[in-house]
Amino acid sequence: MQASAGDRNGKDKKDKSLLRSLYAPAEPDTILSKPMPDRILNGAVQPVIVLLGSRPCVEGIDVSHYQGRIDWSRVAQTDKANYVYLKATEGANLVDDTYKFNLSEAKRAKLKVGSYHFFRANVSVSEQFDNFIRTVDPKEQDLIPIIDVEVMPRGMSLSKFHSRLDEFLRLVTEVFGKRPMIYTGKNFYNRYFADTNFRKYLFMIACYTVDEPELDNNDDYIIWQYTCKGRVDGVRGNVDISKIMGHHSLKEIMY
């Protein structure tokens, strides 16, 4: 999952300088990153709390085939993977070819794992749902699913866009028994989700800036994806890193 270009305002230079000292997302961190050899206790991974000043920070990652083959045993020893989201599907036909491997190995490493679908409003809702539910088994999930929404089809009315997304979310909710979370960028949210009934869903907001994003109407969100250029041991190249906002908790996204 990555934010659209409009949500990346001046991020590159700030990611490499200011964000490194505040949230350590863009480059390997020698201050906040600590080896956690005893993270597994009684068969379960214990959340690692990174203190930023007086505020706790529970961080997580999301990955797809773009990250290639991941060494999940190494990822599990970092403080960046207290929750992990894996790309499962996109549209009506695409299945991420790393999903099954990532799911199996991340769970083997005792990480808390969830899955996401990249939603395309101009593709059949029922076919997208069938693709997602054929691929993702609710019994294998530790986290509620995410629906990645960051594309508004050219020429589609807002009411039709909302109607199709609402139908897809409803179908996923019926199968999982819990509402999914919506992932989107700050600007996309303000344009298409503010002042709508979608506020009943939890949101992960992507915004690659120094300051925590502020949504229209001071709307709340549970997770901030603050970089797409993070570094995590066990993952080659860049990876998306996010954090749970201080007034929320990991248990809110547990399945």
C-alpha positions in Angstrom: 0.0 0.0 0.0 1.3 3.4 -0.9 -0.2 6.8 -0.9 -0.9 8.7 -4.0 1.4 11.5 -5.3 -0.8 14.1 -3.7 -0.1 12.7 -0.2 3.7 12.9 -0.6 4.2 16.6 0.0 7.9 17.3 0.2 8.4 14.0 1.9 11.7 12.8 0.6 14.0 15.3 2.2 12.0 15.4 5.4 11.8 11.6 5.6 15.6 11.4 5.6 16.3 14.1 8.1 13.5 15.0 10.5 11.5 11.8 10.5 14.7 9.8 11.2 15.0 11.5 14.6 11.3 11.4 15.4 10.0 8.1 14.1 13.1 6.4 12.5 11.2 5.3 9.4 13.4 5.9 6.4 16.8 4.6 7.3 18.2 1.9 9.6 17.9 3.2 13.1 20.7 2.8 15.6 18.9 4.4 18.5 15.4 3.0 18.7 15.9 -0.3 17.0 16.9 -2.9 19.6 17.4 -6.6 19.3 14.5 -8.4 21.0 15.7 -12.0 21.4 13.0 -12.9 23.9 10.0 -11.4 22.1 8.3 -14.8 22.0 6.7 -15.6 25.4 4.3 -18.4 26.0 4.1 -19.0 22.2 3.0 -15.5 21.3 4.8 -12.4 20.1 4.6 -9.7 22.7 4.1 -6.1 21.4 7.3 -4.1 21.4 6.7 -0.6 22.6 9.1 2.1 21.3 9.1 5.2 23.4 9.1 8.5 21.5 9.4 11.1 24.3 6.6 10.2 26.7 4.4 8.6 24.0 4.4 4.8 23.3 4.7 3.8 19.6 3.5 0.5 18.3 4.7 0.1 14.8 3.9 -2.3 12.0 4.5 -2.9 8.3 2.6 -3.9 5.1 4.2 -5.8 2.3 3.5 -7.2 -1.2 5.4 -8.8 -4.0 7.3 -5.6 -4.4 9.4 -6.6 -1.3 10.4 -9.9 -2.9 11.3 -12.8 -0.6 11.2 -11.8 3.0 13.1 -13.4 5.9 10.3 -13.3 8.5 12.5 -14.8 11.3 14.7 -11.7 11.1 11.7 -9.4 10.7 10.3 -10.9 13.9 13.3 -9.8 15.9 12.8 -6.1 15.1 10.6 -3.5 16.8 8.9 -2.6 13.5 6.5 -5.6 13.1 4.1 -5.6 16.0 1.4 -6.0 13.3 1.9 -7.1 9.7 -0.4 -6.6 6.7 0.1 -8.7 3.5 -1.3 -7.9 0.1 -3.6 -10.8 -0.9 -5.6 -9.6 -3.9 -6.4 -6.8 -6.3 -9.5 -6.3 -8.4 -11.3 -9.4 -9.7 -8.4 -11.6 -10.8 -5.0 -10.6 -9.3 -3.6 -12.7 -6.4 -0.3 -11.5 -5.0 2.2 -14.3 -5.8 4.0 -13.8 -2.4 0.9 -13.9 -0.3 0.8 -17.6 0.7 4.5 -17.7 1.4 4.3 -14.5 3.5 1.3 -15.7 5.4 2.8 -19.0 6.3 6.3 -17.7 7.2 5.0 -14.6 9.1 2.8 -16.8 11.2 5.6 -19.3 11.7 7.6 -16.4 13.1 4.7 -15.8 15.6 3.8 -12.4 14.1 0.3 -10.9 14.1 -0.9 -11.1 10.5 -3.7 -9.6 8.5 -4.5 -9.4 4.8 -5.5 -6.6 2.4 -7.4 -6.2 -0.9 -6.7 -3.4 -3.4 -10.2 -2.2 -4.3 -11.0 -1.1 -7.9 -14.4 0.6 -8.1 -14.7 0.1 -11.8 -14.5 -3.7 -11.5 -17.4 -6.0 -10.5 -17.9 -5.9 -6.7 -19.0 -9.6 -6.6 -16.0 -10.7 -8.6 -13.6 -8.8 -6.4 -15.2 -10.2 -3.3 -15.0 -13.8 -4.7 -11.3 -13.2 -5.5 -10.6 -11.9 -1.9 -12.5 -14.6 -0.1 -11.1 -17.4 -2.2 -7.6 -16.3 -1.3 -8.0 -15.2 2.3 -9.2 -17.6 5.0 -10.6 -15.8 8.0 -9.4 -18.6 10.3 -5.8 -17.8 9.4 -6.1 -14.1 10.3 -4.9 -12.4 13.5 -6.0 -8.9 12.4 -9.1 -7.5 10.8 -8.7 -7.2 7.0 -7.9 -3.9 5.2 -9.5 -2.6 2.0 -7.0 -0.4 0.2 -8.9 2.4 -1.5 -6.8 5.0 -3.3 -8.2 5.1 -6.9 -11.2 7.1 -8.1 -12.1 5.9 -11.6 -12.2 8.6 -14.2 -15.8 9.6 -15.0 -17.4 7.7 -12.1 -19.9 9.6 -9.9 -19.1 9.9 -6.2 -22.4 8.3 -5.4 -21.6 5.2 -7.5 -18.1 5.0 -6.1 -19.5 5.1 -2.6 -22.2 2.6 -3.4 -19.8 0.0 -4.8 -17.4 0.4 -2.0 -20.2 0.2 0.6 -21.3 -3.1 -1.0 -17.9 -4.6 -0.9 -17.3 -3.6 2.7 -20.6 -5.0 3.7 -19.8 -8.4 2.0 -16.4 -8.6 3.8 -18.0 -7.7 7.1 -20.6 -10.5 6.7 -17.9 -13.1 6.2 -15.4 -11.9 8.8 -18.0 -10.9 11.4 -16.1 -7.7 11.9 -15.8 -4.5 9.9 -12.6 -4.2 7.8 -10.3 -1.2 8.1 -10.0 1.2 5.2 -6.6 2.3 4.0 -6.3 5.6 2.0 -4.2 8.7 1.7 -4.9 11.9 3.6 -5.9 13.9 0.6 -8.1 11.1 -0.8 -9.8 10.8 2.6 -10.6 14.5 2.7 -12.0 14.5 -0.8 -14.0 11.3 -0.8 -14.6 10.1 2.8 -15.0 13.2 5.1 -18.7 13.7 6.1 -19.8 10.3 4.9 -21.2 7.1 6.6 -17.8 5.5 6.1 -16.7 7.1 9.3 -18.1 3.9 11.1 -15.0 2.1 9.8 -11.4 2.4 11.2 -9.0 4.1 8.9 -5.3 3.8 8.2 -4.1 7.1 6.8 -1.0 7.4 4.6 0.8 10.8 4.7 4.5 11.1 4.4 5.2 14.2 6.3 6.8 15.1 9.6 3.7 16.1 11.4 0.8 13.7 12.2 -1.8 14.3 9.5 -5.0 16.2 10.4 -8.1 15.2 8.6 -11.1 17.4 7.8 -13.4 18.0 10.7 -10.7 16.7 12.9 -11.8 13.1 12.1 -10.1 10.3 13.9 -8.0 7.5 12.5 -6.3 4.6 14.2 -3.1 4.1 12.2 -0.7 6.5 10.4 1.5 5.1 7.6 4.3 7.6 7.8 6.7 6.3 5.2 7.0 4.1 2.2 10.8 4.2 2.5 11.3 2.4 5.8 14.1 -0.1 6.4 13.4 -3.3 8.3 15.9 -6.2 8.9 14.8 -9.1 6.8 13.3 -7.1 4.0 15.3 -6.0 1.0 14.8 -2.5 0.0 12.1 -0.1 1.1 9.0 -1.0 3.0 5.9 0.8 4.3 5.9 1.4 8.0 3.1 2.7 10.1 2.2 3.3 13.7 -0.9 3.0 15.9 -1.9 6.4 17.2 -1.3 7.0 20.8 -4.9 7.1 21.9 -5.6 3.8 20.2 -4.3 0.3 20.8 -3.3 -2.8 19.0 -6.3 -4.8 20.3 -8.6 -2.6 18.3 -7.4 -4.2 15.0 -7.2 -7.7 16.4 -9.5 -10.3 14.7 
